[in-house]
């Protein structure tokens, strides 16, 4: 994820489509556009695994939700106190690990079937 992409603006075609699209064809094309450009959804999951303890003492929770675009990601914490735009998901994961306490880690979990 690098530089921010420009936001496309609506424009009118320079030449008419021949034959013209039907309403159903136009809707199908816009649905395809949305499917092709949708961001990938993910969660930032924090987990606590005490050193030397068994899995029965481990715990995990969703700390934030995010959308990954081609060149950046938008992340909002579950509590709403943190919102960030990042170029690197690795950096964001590190941000959720710092200050979280000993034995607590963070990772990205992609939402199955989303985009």
C-alpha positions as CSV (number, residue, x, y, z in Angstrom):
1,X,0.0,0.0,0.0
2,X,1.6,3.2,-1.1
3,X,0.4,6.6,-2.3
4,X,-3.2,7.5,-2.1
5,X,-5.3,6.9,-5.3
6,X,-7.2,9.7,-6.8
7,X,-11.0,9.6,-6.4
8,X,-12.7,9.0,-9.8
9,X,-15.3,11.6,-10.8
10,X,-18.4,11.1,-12.9
11,X,-18.0,11.9,-16.6
12,X,-20.1,11.7,-19.7
13,X,-19.1,9.4,-22.5
14,X,-17.7,11.1,-25.5
15,X,-19.4,8.7,-27.9
16,X,-22.8,7.2,-27.4
17,X,-23.0,3.4,-26.7
18,X,-24.5,1.7,-29.7
19,X,-26.9,0.1,-29.1
20,X,-27.8,1.9,-25.9
21,X,-27.8,-0.1,-22.7
22,X,-31.0,-1.3,-21.1
23,X,-31.7,-0.4,-17.5
24,X,-31.0,-4.1,-16.5
25,X,-27.6,-4.0,-18.4
26,X,-26.6,-0.8,-16.7
27,X,-27.4,-2.2,-13.3
28,X,-25.5,-5.4,-14.1
29,X,-22.4,-3.3,-15.1
30,X,-22.6,-1.2,-11.9
31,X,-22.9,-4.4,-9.8
32,X,-19.8,-5.7,-11.6
33,X,-17.9,-2.5,-11.0
34,X,-18.7,-2.7,-7.2
35,X,-17.6,-6.3,-7.0
36,X,-14.4,-5.5,-8.8
37,X,-13.5,-2.5,-6.7
38,X,-14.8,-3.5,-3.2
39,X,-12.3,-3.3,-0.3
40,X,-11.4,-6.4,1.6
41,X,-12.8,-6.5,5.1
42,X,-10.7,-7.6,8.0
43,X,-10.6,-7.5,11.8
44,X,-7.6,-6.7,14.0
45,X,-7.7,-9.4,16.6
46,X,-5.8,-9.1,19.9
47,X,-5.1,-12.2,21.9
48,X,-3.7,-12.9,25.3
49,X,-1.7,-16.0,25.7
50,X,0.1,-16.2,29.1
51,X,3.6,-17.6,28.7
52,X,3.7,-21.2,29.8
53,X,0.0,-21.5,30.2
54,X,-2.3,-23.8,28.3
55,X,-4.8,-22.8,25.6
56,X,-7.6,-22.8,28.2
57,X,-6.1,-19.6,29.7
58,X,-5.9,-17.9,26.3
59,X,-8.4,-15.2,25.3
60,X,-9.0,-13.3,22.0
61,X,-11.2,-10.3,21.0
62,X,-11.8,-8.1,18.0
63,X,-10.0,-4.8,18.7
64,X,-10.8,-3.1,15.4
65,X,-12.4,-3.5,12.0
66,X,-10.9,-2.4,8.7
67,X,-11.2,-2.1,5.0
68,X,-8.2,-2.8,2.8
69,X,-8.1,-0.8,-0.4
70,X,-5.5,-1.3,-3.1
71,X,-3.1,1.3,-1.7
72,X,-4.2,1.9,1.9
73,X,-6.4,0.6,4.7
74,X,-9.0,2.4,6.9
75,X,-9.2,1.0,10.5
76,X,-11.6,1.9,13.3
77,X,-11.3,0.5,16.8
78,X,-14.3,-1.3,18.3
79,X,-14.6,1.3,21.1
80,X,-14.4,4.1,18.5
81,X,-11.5,5.8,20.2
82,X,-9.0,5.1,17.4
83,X,-9.4,5.7,13.7
84,X,-6.5,5.4,11.3
85,X,-5.6,5.4,7.7
86,X,-2.4,3.3,7.0
87,X,-0.3,2.2,4.1
88,X,0.9,-0.9,5.9
89,X,-1.2,-3.4,7.8
90,X,1.9,-4.6,9.6
91,X,2.3,-1.1,11.1
92,X,-1.3,-1.1,12.2
93,X,-0.9,-4.5,13.9
94,X,2.2,-3.2,15.7
95,X,0.2,-0.2,16.9
96,X,-2.4,-2.6,18.5
97,X,0.4,-4.6,20.1
98,X,2.3,-1.7,21.7
99,X,1.0,-0.9,25.1
100,X,-1.4,-3.9,25.1
101,X,0.5,-5.7,27.9
102,X,2.7,-8.7,28.3
103,X,1.4,-11.8,26.5
104,X,-0.9,-9.8,24.3
105,X,-0.4,-9.9,20.5
106,X,-2.4,-8.7,17.5
107,X,-3.0,-10.0,14.0
108,X,-5.2,-9.3,11.0
109,X,-8.0,-11.8,10.3
110,X,-9.6,-11.5,6.9
111,X,-13.4,-11.8,6.9
112,X,-14.3,-15.0,5.0
113,X,-16.2,-14.5,1.8
114,X,-16.0,-10.7,2.0
115,X,-14.8,-9.2,-1.4
